[in-house]
Amino acid sequence: MKVALLGPIAWRTPPLHYGPWELITSLLAEGLAGRGIDVTLFATLDSVTKAALDGVSPAGYEESDEIDGRVWEALHVSHALSRSAEFDLVHNHLDWLPLAFSQHCAAPMLTTIHGFSGPHILPAYSRARSHFVSISDSDRSPLLPYIGTVQHGIDLSTLPASLSPSPDLVAFGRIHPDKGTDLAIEIAARAGRRLILCGIVQDHQFYESLIAPRIDGDRVVYLGSVGPADRGRILGSAAALLHPIRFAEPFGLSVVESMACGTPVIAYRKGSMPEVVDEGVTGRLVTDVGEAVTAVAGIDGIDRSQCARRARERFSSDRMVDDYLAIYRKIIS
């Protein structure tokens, strides 16, 4: 089996700090290569992989002011599809753009929908010649056919379980109204807990007006965008991860990473959270700030060792690779 992984090029693969789509593409590339699958990863040329690496963009467009994302994504897709006849399958992780040219793909195409940016992009999906995979059942459009759902897996070796946390809470994700960073600060304050914030600033006006004034280096600490080397330590040292989202989260990698460390999650009951969080085992599902504060007060009632065990059973990268291989074989056969 020869597989082309058409990865995103916003960041290097794997990402140095932020880049969830790049992270999943990397874990899949390494997992497939480890199974003896002939894999070519189309990504930025500074990417690191055991698979064969090909591409045109020297680096991620979010990491270089000299790279125009619109131009280089088009060149990237064009280059990958020009080689599509060499493969049994092209697995697209680059959202809608490759779908616009899917008629020119000489091999079957599979697209993992990492999250819809809005209903306005659905025509690119509905007219495409591609199979589709969702990353949660909640993130499915009724207008599209799906060949399956594959929940993300994570590299468990980088996330040691921690059974002796501090009383601190952590909010881990891009700083944006959708992620409820301001709500996390409010929950922590009302619960009387210190809050550690981690993530890229995606909405600068939101950050400057509602987040920055609350960061005092004591009760609210901001560590910036945290890379893989520190994620496990920070997540594992917290009493709980706060995830008070305002949108239908397609999956939530930080949620799963936290649970794998034994740190339970307090999440708003939106999007994929009821699929990802096992109520009372790996976290608590709540609907507002008041319920979240109550959940913080009772968070010690969740067994951290059981939390880590359940998350590791459900969300290993090996399981993700198994799921995708089953779909690949179904398409190719």
Secondary structure, 3 states (H helix, E strand, C coil): CEEEEECCCCCCCCCCCCCHHHHHHHHHHHHHHHCCCEEEEECCCCCCCCCEEECCCCCCCCCCCCCCHHHHHHHHHHHHHHCHHHCCEEEECCCCHHHHCHHHCCCCEEEEECCCCCHHHHHHHHCCCCEEEECCHHHCCCCCCCCEECCCCECHHHCCCCCCCCCCEEEECCECHHHCHHHHHHHHHHHCCCEEEECCECCHHHHHHHHHHHCCCCCEEECCCCCHHHHHHHHHCCCEEEECCCCCCCCCHHHHHHHHCCCCEEEECCCCHHHHCCECCCEEEECCHHHHHHHHHCHHHCCHHHHHHHHHHHCEHHHHHHHHHHHHHHHHC
